[in-house]
Amino acid sequence: MVLLTVAVSPPSSATGASSSSNPVGAISGFIGPMIGCMVAFFVIFWLSTVMWTFRDVRARTQDFMSQILATVLAAIFPIAGLLIYMILRPRQTLAEIYERQLEEESLLAEMTERQTCNNCHARVESDFQICPSCGQKLKRSCPKCERLLELRWMFCPYCATSLGSASLPPSMPNVPSMGPVSMPPNASMPSMPNAPMNAGPGMTVPGNRF
């Protein structure tokens, strides 16, 4: 029985040593997959930044060299290159620039269609005959069909009425029009001193004769 005990005792010590070395192997086996996952994550992140940079620079500029330089910068320097690109990239995309141009063109067209007075540049409507701000004459009515016409028109386009050989000049603001001056009957013209007068037959001219 003593010999059997001695023979069995060495294997028990070997199993204890192997059980003490198992935690190190478990930790090493856990670190390996973790490092692989981190490497895969950084590779995917690097490819994502490169693709995002390429798409973003294509949406902001049509210059081929700028697109290539931005993509290469993000590919060589994954984090720093992306930050540098975000600082130096154009502020607006091509779509935003196009929308702003459309807004400017629509605003310009609206300002062009808006009618203003030639004298005071106040806003007037298309059916105004005079400017309500300064009294400038803007249009005149046809004597036959009474449609509003431009001052420079020689004929009425609605009823083909001739408006005269010359268009009516626009009236000056705050200046009343002067009509013909009427004189009372039997009113004599004031005599001018030392003014010669034409003498008819049988009439003498008073004054000194030379």
C-alpha positions in Angstrom: 0.0 0.0 0.0 2.9 2.3 0.7 4.3 1.8 -2.8 1.0 2.5 -4.4 0.7 5.8 -2.6 4.1 6.9 -3.6 3.5 6.0 -7.2 0.2 7.9 -7.4 1.4 11.1 -5.7 3.5 12.7 -8.5 0.6 13.0 -11.1 -1.4 15.1 -8.5 1.4 17.7 -8.4 1.5 17.9 -12.2 -2.2 18.6 -12.5 -1.9 21.4 -9.9 0.8 23.1 -12.0 -1.2 22.9 -15.2 -4.3 24.4 -13.5 -2.2 27.3 -12.2 -1.1 28.1 -15.8 -4.6 28.2 -17.3 -5.5 31.9 -16.4 -2.5 33.3 -18.4 -3.6 31.3 -21.5 -7.2 32.5 -21.0 -6.1 36.1 -20.9 -3.9 35.7 -23.9 -6.7 34.1 -25.8 -9.0 37.0 -25.0 -6.5 39.7 -25.9 -5.9 38.3 -29.4 -9.5 38.6 -30.6 -9.8 42.1 -29.0 -6.8 43.4 -30.8 -8.2 41.9 -34.1 -11.5 43.7 -33.5 -9.8 47.0 -32.8 -7.7 46.7 -35.9 -10.7 45.9 -38.0 -12.6 48.8 -36.5 -9.8 51.3 -37.3 -9.5 50.0 -40.8 -13.3 50.4 -41.4 -13.1 53.9 -39.8 -10.2 54.9 -42.1 -12.0 53.7 -45.2 -15.2 55.5 -44.1 -13.3 58.8 -43.6 -11.7 58.5 -47.0 -15.0 57.7 -48.7 -16.8 60.6 -46.8 -14.1 63.0 -47.8 -14.3 62.1 -51.4 -18.1 62.4 -51.5 -18.0 65.7 -49.6 -15.4 67.3 -51.8 -17.2 66.3 -54.9 -20.4 67.9 -53.6 -18.5 71.2 -52.9 -16.2 71.7 -55.9 -15.8 70.5 -59.5 -12.0 70.9 -59.5 -10.6 67.5 -60.2 -7.2 68.3 -58.6 -8.9 69.5 -55.4 -10.9 66.3 -55.2 -7.7 64.2 -55.5 -5.7 66.2 -53.0 -8.4 66.1 -50.4 -8.9 62.3 -50.8 -5.2 61.6 -50.6 -4.8 63.8 -47.5 -7.6 61.9 -45.7 -6.1 58.6 -46.8 -2.5 59.3 -45.7 -3.4 61.0 -42.4 -6.7 59.4 -41.2 -7.5 61.8 -38.3 -5.3 64.9 -38.9 -6.0 64.9 -42.7 -9.8 64.8 -42.1 -9.5 67.8 -39.6 -7.4 69.7 -42.1 -9.9 69.1 -44.9 -12.8 70.2 -42.8 -11.0 73.5 -42.1 -10.0 74.2 -45.7 -13.0 72.9 -47.5 -15.5 75.3 -49.3 -18.2 76.5 -47.0 -21.1 75.9 -49.4 -21.9 72.9 -51.5 -22.8 73.2 -55.2 -26.4 72.6 -54.5 -26.5 75.5 -51.9 -24.7 77.8 -54.4 -27.3 76.9 -57.1 -30.2 77.6 -54.8 -28.7 81.0 -53.8 -28.3 81.9 -57.5 -32.0 81.0 -58.1 -33.1 83.2 -55.2 -31.0 86.1 -56.4 -32.4 85.7 -60.0 -35.9 85.6 -58.7 -35.3 88.7 -56.6 -33.8 90.5 -59.5 -36.7 89.6 -61.7 -39.1 90.9 -59.1 -37.3 94.1 -58.8 -37.2 94.5 -62.6 -41.0 93.9 -62.9 -41.7 96.5 -60.2 -42.6 99.8 -61.7 -41.2 103.0 -60.2 -41.6 106.7 -60.8 -39.0 108.2 -63.1 -38.7 111.4 -60.9 -38.8 110.2 -57.3 -38.3 106.4 -57.8 -41.3 105.6 -55.7 -43.2 102.4 -56.3 -46.3 102.9 -58.6 -48.9 100.6 -60.0 -49.5 100.0 -63.7 -52.8 101.9 -63.7 -51.5 105.1 -62.2 -51.7 108.2 -64.3 -49.6 110.3 -62.0 -47.2 109.6 -59.2 -48.9 109.9 -55.9 -45.6 111.1 -54.3 -44.4 113.8 -56.6 -47.1 114.4 -59.1 -45.1 113.2 -62.1 -47.3 112.3 -65.1 -46.9 108.7 -65.9 -49.6 107.8 -68.4 -52.4 109.4 -70.4 -55.7 108.2 -71.5 -56.9 107.7 -75.0 -59.4 110.4 -76.1 -61.5 107.7 -77.8 -61.4 104.5 -75.8 -60.1 106.0 -72.6 -57.5 103.3 -72.1 -54.3 104.2 -70.3 -51.4 104.7 -72.7 -47.7 105.4 -72.5 -46.6 109.0 -73.0 -44.3 108.2 -75.9 -47.0 106.3 -77.9 -48.1 108.0 -81.1 -51.1 105.8 -81.7 -53.5 103.9 -79.5 -52.9 100.2 -79.9 -56.5 99.4 -78.7 -58.6 101.6 -81.0 -55.9 102.8 -83.6 -56.6 106.5 -82.8 -53.8 108.9 -83.8 -52.6 110.8 -80.7 -50.9 113.6 -82.7 -47.6 114.3 -84.2 -45.8 114.5 -80.9 -46.3 112.9 -77.6 -47.4 114.9 -74.6 -44.4 116.0 -72.5 -44.6 114.9 -68.9 -45.7 117.7 -66.5 -43.3 119.1 -64.0 -44.3 118.4 -60.4 -45.8 121.3 -58.4 -45.8 123.6 -61.4 -49.2 124.7 -62.6 -49.9 124.7 -66.3 -50.3 128.2 -67.9 -53.1 128.7 -70.3 -53.6 131.5 -72.8 -53.5 135.0 -71.2 -56.8 136.9 -71.8 -56.8 140.7 -71.9 -59.8 142.8 -71.1 -61.4 144.6 -74.0 -60.3 148.2 -74.9 -57.1 147.7 -73.0 -54.2 149.6 -74.4 -50.6 148.3 -74.4 -48.3 150.3 -72.2 -46.2 152.7 -74.2 -42.4 152.3 -74.2 -40.4 155.5 -73.8 -38.3 156.6 -76.7 -39.7 153.7 -78.8 -40.2 154.5 -82.5 -43.7 154.1 -83.9 -44.6 153.4 -87.5 -46.6 156.3 -88.8 -49.4 155.7 -91.3 -50.4 158.0 -94.0 -51.6 161.4 -92.8 -50.1 160.9 -89.4 -47.3 162.8 -87.8 -44.8 161.5 -85.3 -44.4 163.7 -82.3 -41.0 164.5 -81.1 -37.9 166.2 -82.3 -37.2 165.8 -85.9 -33.6 166.0 -87.2 
